[in-house]
Amino acid sequence: MADLNPEVLALARESRGLTQEEVASSAGVSQGLLSKAERDLVSLPDDAVQRIAAKLGYPVRLLYVPGRVREVGSPCLYHRKRKTLPAKVLNKLDSTMYLRLLNIQALLDGLEIEGERTFHTLDVDEYGSPSEVARALRATWRISDGPIRNLTALIESAGGIVVLDDFGHRKLFGMSCWTARRHPLFYLNSQASTDDLRWTLAHELGHLTMHSGPPDGDPEKEADEFAGEFLAPSSLFRRDVRNLTFDKLPTLKTYWGLSMKGIIRRATAIGAIDSQQGVRLYKQHSARGYNAAEPYPLPAEPPTLVDHAITIHLQEHGYTQEELAESVGLLPGEFAKKFLGDDAWGSNVISLFGSSAPSSA
């Protein structure tokens, strides 16, 4: 067997929210020895590794996956979160996302993703503003004027990997990073509403498009400006929010795929309404209790790429569910819950690209 991967060892522990002391105690080793193992300074006995894997609830082979994980494709990891998200929770979710990246890469290994679009990195300074970058990407991707009806399908048509998972926390909407195969991973909170997920996807797409390195300005503000223009181009949206009243918000939400609050925010951002009118609309929104949960929910836009890969492995490659779980680095129960159960990432196993669906390499 290959050498123990110290980075994966640390990620596996952090993904379970456990301290070194808690894991070391159950494995019968000292906390200092585990700390040194996570820093690649010492080796651990095989029986200790087996006890650690059992404590963490991962197959032993996951801890021996070779190579770097965090810097697999890009040093950048982007989040869309609330400011009050505790650092400990964020660290746990970051680690879980990187392990999901390993799961997904194992699933897609041997499959060729052929999409009608590709991802691009565009320089904000060259284009002048995030809004101009958004317009350029819409043109490059040949997106027709008006709303984007299914943003998840659009992202997947460019080879993006969209993953929904229950974060166990509502203060983080999602995050993104590049993979080794340059197919970006969008890791999203399944507890979020469709309108929040759409904005998060567009926001993260803005990061990946514009921020290939450390940005000069405010990356979150730039990503939000990109998302607004990408989802609701000002040239058309301005016409629809002229003389905006609260009663028009439900219809606009359904048409543009933005939350009612997002409609207000976007209208204010492009100067279609002034800040005072925006404040009045926000107050009406809050007075109705819509900050907790808005009415008129948008239809779900579930990802399908991962489902399709699973179908190929089970039906064409002859894997059992247990074998597939082992190959991606999960125990059968967790694999079934995350990939095959009611809360799995996608519920419809269909061809993502039609005749251009991922195929066996």
C-alpha positions, 0 to 999 in steps of 0.5 A, a space after each residue: 500500500 502507498 504511504 499514508 497521506 498526512 494531508 488527507 489524514 488531517 482533512 478526514 479528522 477536521 471533516 468530522 469536527 474532531 480534535 487531534 486529542 479525541 482521535 489519538 485517544 481512540 487510536 491508542 496513540 499520543 496526541 503528539 504522535 498524531 500531530 507529527 503524522 499530520 505534518 508528515 514527520 513520522 509514520 503511524 503503525 498500520 493498526 493505529 491507522 485502522 483504528 483512526 479510520 474506524 473512529 472517523 468513519 472512512 475506509 482505510 484506503 482514503 487515508 492513503 490517497 496520494 497527492 496534494 488536495 488543497 492546492 490540487 488545481 488552484 490556491 483559491 478557495 472561495 466562499 459565500 457565507 454570512 459574516 457570523 459563521 464560526 471559524 470552526 464550522 467553516 474549517 470543518 466544511 472546507 475539509 469536507 469539501 476537499 474530501 468531496 472533491 476526492 470522491 468526485 474525482 474518483 467517480 469521474 476517473 475514466 469518464 470523459 466530460 464533453 460539454 458545449 461550453 468551457 470555463 474562461 478566466 477573464 481579467 476585470 481590469 481588461 474588461 473594465 468592470 465585473 459587469 462587463 466580464 459577466 456580459 462577455 461570458 454570457 456572449 461567449 457561452 451564447 446565452 440568449 437575452 433574458 433570464 437563465 432558466 436553469 443555472 445548474 444545467 448551464 454550469 454543468 454544460 461547461 463541465 462544472 461539477 455541482 454538488 449539493 450537501 447538507 452543511 448542517 448550518 445555514 450560514 454558509 451557502 456554498 464554496 468553489 474551487 478548481 479541480 486538477 482536471 480544470 473542471 471547477 467544483 461548486 459545493 452548495 448547501 442543500 438547505 438553501 432555497 433555489 434562489 439562494 443557490 442560483 445567486 451562490 452559483 453565479 457569485 462563485 462563477 464570478 470568483 472563478 472567472 475573475 479571480 485566478 490570483 489574489 484580487 486587487 479590489 474587493 473580491 466579494 463585491 466584485 463577485 456580487 456585481 458579476 452575479 447580478 449582471 450575469 443573472 439579470 442583465 441591466 439592459 433588460 432588467 431595468 425595464 422590468 423594475 421601472 416603477 417597482 412596487 412590492 406587489 410586483 416582486 412575486 412575478 419578477 421573482 418567478 421570471 428572473 429567478 432571483 429572490 424578492 430581496 434580490 430583486 430589490 437589491 439588484 434594482 438598487 444596484 443599477 440605479 433603477 430605484 433610489 436607496 430610499 425606495 429600496 429601504 421602504 421595500 426592504 422594510 415591507 419584506 421584513 415586516 411580512 416575515 420574509 427574511 426567514 423564508 420567502 413565499 413563491 419558491 422557485 423550482 429546484 435545479 438539481 445537478 445531474 452530472 454526478 448521478 450520470 457518472 454513478 449510473 455508468 459505473 453501476 450499469 455499464 462498468 458492473 460495480 456494486 454499490 459497495 465497490 463504488 463506495 470503496 473506490 471513492 473513499 466512503 463507507 457504504 452507508 455514507 455513500 448511499 446517503 450522499 449519492 443514492 438516498 433521498 437527500 442525495 445530490 441529484 434525484 434524476 439520473 438523466 443524460 446531462 449533455 444529451 448526445 454529448 453526455 459523459 462517456 467511458 474513456 
